[in-house]
C-alpha cells in the first residue's frame, strides 16, 4: 500500500517480515501468489470493518457517514501506484478487486436504502436498485476520473458534498435533520 507493487521485491518482503526468502516461499509460490493473498486479505479486512458499522446501532444516515469516513480514510492511505501496478502487472487480481468493490458497495447501499426507508429517514417513493446503481456509478466515476486529484477526492470538503448530494436526494424531512446534525458534527470535529 505504501510503495506500490512493482517496486517491492520478494527480498524486500522477506526482510520486512524478518524471515528468509526461503521461508517466505514456504507460504507463497511467487509474487503473483503473494499479491493474490494480499488482495484476499484486504477484501476480507474491509468487509469486516464495514460490518462493524452494521452492529453498532447507527441509523441509516449515521451508518452511511461511518462507512464513508472509513472508505475516505482508506483512500487517503493508499498509494495510487499500488492500483496502477495491479492494473498493469496483475490484471486478474485487479479485476477481482474491482468486482469485490462493486458488489460490496452495491449490496451495502441497497441494505442502507432499505434500512433508511424502514426507519422513515429515506423516501418511500424511490427505486432502491436504481439508486444503489447510481451511487456505485458515481463513486467509480469520481474515483477513476482526472477531474479530481487524490487530495481533492479524499478531502473532507468533497466528502461532505457527496453525502449532502446523495442523502438530500433520498431523505425525508426527518432524514435531512439527521444529515444536518451529522454534517455539523463533522465540521466541528474537522475544525478541532
PATOR-607971 format. One line per 5 residues: number of its first residue (from 1); their letters; for each residue x, z, y of C-alpha. Coordinates in nm, 4 decimals. Layout:
% PATOR-607971
NUM> a> X:Z:Y; ...
This chain:
% PATOR-607971
1> xxxxx> 0.0000:0.0000:0.0000; 0.2863:0.0769:0.2360; 0.5244:-0.2173:0.1824; 0.3171:-0.4855:0.0143; 0.3665:-0.6030:-0.3430
6> xxxxx> 0.6188:-0.8862:-0.3265; 0.8962:-0.6830:-0.1638; 0.8752:-0.3988:-0.4191; 1.0788:-0.4399:-0.7369; 1.0360:-0.2637:-1.0685
11> xxxxx> 1.3663:-0.0886:-0.9874; 1.2071:0.0434:-0.6660; 0.9057:0.1718:-0.8584; 1.1201:0.3432:-1.1229; 1.3394:0.5017:-0.8561
16> xxxxx> 1.0372:0.6258:-0.6557; 0.8911:0.7784:-0.9727; 1.2231:0.9375:-1.0644; 1.2369:0.7629:-1.4018; 1.4477:0.4905:-1.5554
21> xxxxx> 1.3290:0.1319:-1.5580; 1.3293:0.1523:-1.9373; 1.0847:0.4447:-1.9222; 0.8660:0.2531:-1.6763; 0.8449:-0.0351:-1.9219
26> xxxxx> 0.7045:0.2029:-2.1828; 0.3897:0.2193:-1.9679; 0.3668:-0.1369:-1.8329; 0.4770:-0.4706:-1.9728; 0.5708:-0.6287:-1.6396
31> xxxxx> 0.4954:-0.6230:-1.2664; 0.1665:-0.8069:-1.3199; 0.0553:-0.5317:-1.5585; 0.1632:-0.2665:-1.3056; -0.0329:-0.4371:-1.0265
36> xxxxx> -0.3372:-0.4539:-1.2560; -0.3152:-0.0835:-1.3368; -0.2758:-0.0071:-0.9655; -0.5869:-0.2149:-0.8838; -0.7896:-0.0386:-1.1549
41> xxxxx> -0.6759:0.2995:-1.0198; -0.7611:0.2066:-0.6594; -1.1074:0.0797:-0.7547; -1.1820:0.3986:-0.9511; -1.0454:0.6226:-0.6729
46> xxxxx> -1.2546:0.4538:-0.4053; -1.5681:0.4735:-0.6161; -1.5071:0.8443:-0.6781; -1.4642:0.9094:-0.3033; -1.7843:0.7230:-0.2213
51> xxxxx> -1.9739:0.9069:-0.4954; -1.8778:1.2388:-0.3317; -2.0900:1.1420:-0.0323; -2.3956:1.0995:-0.2556; -2.3611:1.4536:-0.3877
56> xxxxx> -2.3200:1.6398:-0.0599; -2.6819:1.6408:0.0577; -2.6479:1.3994:0.3503; -2.9443:1.1989:0.4689; -2.9056:0.8189:0.4513
61> xxxxx> -2.7595:0.7806:0.8015; -2.5141:1.0700:0.7610; -2.4130:0.9230:0.4251; -2.3580:0.5821:0.5851; -2.1373:0.7466:0.8512
66> xxxxx> -1.9292:0.9363:0.5960; -1.8694:0.6372:0.3722; -1.7982:0.4104:0.6681; -1.5446:0.6626:0.8016; -1.3763:0.6756:0.4602
71> xxxxx> -1.3597:0.2943:0.4447; -1.2262:0.2781:0.8014; -0.9536:0.5313:0.7213; -0.8623:0.3396:0.4073; -0.8371:0.0119:0.6015
76> xxxxx> -0.6054:0.1716:0.8601; -0.3727:0.2934:0.5840; -0.3463:-0.0456:0.4169; -0.0621:-0.2821:0.4956; -0.2035:-0.6359:0.5431
81> xxxxx> 0.0942:-0.7644:0.3399; -0.0480:-0.5960:0.0293; -0.3654:-0.8031:0.0362; -0.1709:-1.1175:0.1298; 0.0738:-1.0667:-0.1589
86> xxxxx> -0.2044:-1.0012:-0.4045; -0.3937:-1.3112:-0.2924; -0.0839:-1.5318:-0.3145; 0.1050:-1.3955:-0.6172; -0.1651:-1.2172:-0.8206
91> xxxxx> -0.4854:-1.4166:-0.7553; -0.6567:-1.2892:-1.0721; -0.6110:-0.9290:-0.9541; -0.7197:-1.0272:-0.6039; -1.0414:-1.1794:-0.7395
96> xxxxx> -1.1065:-0.8617:-0.9378; -1.0628:-0.6555:-0.6200; -1.2937:-0.8811:-0.4193; -1.5595:-0.8757:-0.6920; -1.5436:-0.4950:-0.7210
101> xxxxx> -1.5588:-0.4543:-0.3417; -1.8559:-0.6907:-0.3103; -2.0510:-0.5312:-0.5908; -1.9690:-0.1806:-0.4693; -2.0718:-0.2477:-0.1090
106> xxxxx> -2.3866:-0.4307:-0.2107; -2.5009:-0.1596:-0.4539; -2.4148:0.1219:-0.2141; -2.6024:-0.0362:0.0778; -2.9015:-0.1101:-0.1459
111> xxxxx> -2.9151:0.2559:-0.2548; -2.8682:0.3709:0.1053; -3.1524:0.1492:0.2275; -3.3886:0.2799:-0.0406; -3.2898:0.6385:0.0348
116> xxxxx> -3.3372:0.5898:0.4100; -3.6759:0.4331:0.3573; -3.7831:0.7242:0.1338; -3.6618:0.9727:0.3964; -3.8546:0.7927:0.6714
121> xxxxx> -3.5318:0.7085:0.8565; -3.5451:0.3351:0.7843; -3.8327:0.0933:0.8390; -4.0823:0.0238:0.5607; -4.1099:-0.3451:0.6527
126> xxxxx> -3.7590:-0.4582:0.5601; -3.6329:-0.6570:0.2631; -3.3628:-0.4289:0.1202; -3.1884:-0.7025:-0.0775; -3.1636:-0.9332:0.2249
131> xxxxx> -3.0346:-0.6506:0.4475; -2.7770:-0.5486:0.1828; -2.6528:-0.9094:0.1592; -2.6389:-0.9398:0.5393; -2.4393:-0.6167:0.5587
136> xxxxx> -2.1972:-0.7393:0.2909; -2.1609:-1.0781:0.4582; -2.0945:-0.9204:0.7978; -1.8411:-0.6786:0.6506; -1.6499:-0.9555:0.4749
141> xxxxx> -1.6609:-1.1900:0.7722; -1.5239:-0.9287:1.0099; -1.2522:-0.8234:0.7648; -1.1333:-1.1783:0.6868; -1.1596:-1.3160:1.0372
146> xxxxx> -0.8965:-1.3873:1.3004; -1.1273:-1.2724:1.5814; -1.0283:-0.9086:1.5265; -0.6811:-0.7703:1.4826; -0.6317:-0.4965:1.2217
151> xxxxx> -0.6160:-0.2449:1.5070; -0.9449:-0.3681:1.6525; -1.1092:-0.3903:1.3127; -1.0233:-0.0283:1.2324; -1.0889:0.1092:1.5820
156> xxxxx> -1.3477:0.3793:1.6433; -1.4994:0.1566:1.9141; -1.5765:-0.1236:1.6670; -1.6809:0.1294:1.4019; -1.9354:0.2802:1.6419
161> xxxxx> -2.0689:-0.0605:1.7481; -2.1076:-0.1818:1.3895; -2.3024:0.1292:1.2893; -2.5190:0.1012:1.6006; -2.5815:-0.2653:1.5276
166> xxxxx> -2.6743:-0.2049:1.1632; -2.8759:0.1163:1.1909; -3.0731:0.0245:1.5044; -3.1941:-0.2881:1.3263; -3.3403:-0.0934:1.0341
171> xxxxx> -3.4140:0.2554:1.1677; -3.7396:0.4237:1.2570; -3.7530:0.6317:1.5773; -3.6548:0.9351:1.3628; -3.3601:0.7395:1.2245
176> xxxxx> -3.2464:0.6370:1.5720; -3.2498:1.0049:1.6759; -3.0229:1.0882:1.3797; -2.7977:0.7924:1.4672; -2.7624:0.9016:1.8289
181> xxxxx> -2.6768:1.2566:1.7194; -2.4072:1.1262:1.4800; -2.2616:0.9000:1.7491; -2.2393:1.1930:1.9930; -2.0628:1.3971:1.7224
186> xxxxx> -1.8235:1.1071:1.6612; -1.7474:1.0715:2.0318; -1.6939:1.4472:2.0662; -1.4597:1.4545:1.7654; -1.2745:1.1440:1.8849
191> xx> -1.2177:1.2860:2.2325; -1.0838:1.6180:2.0981
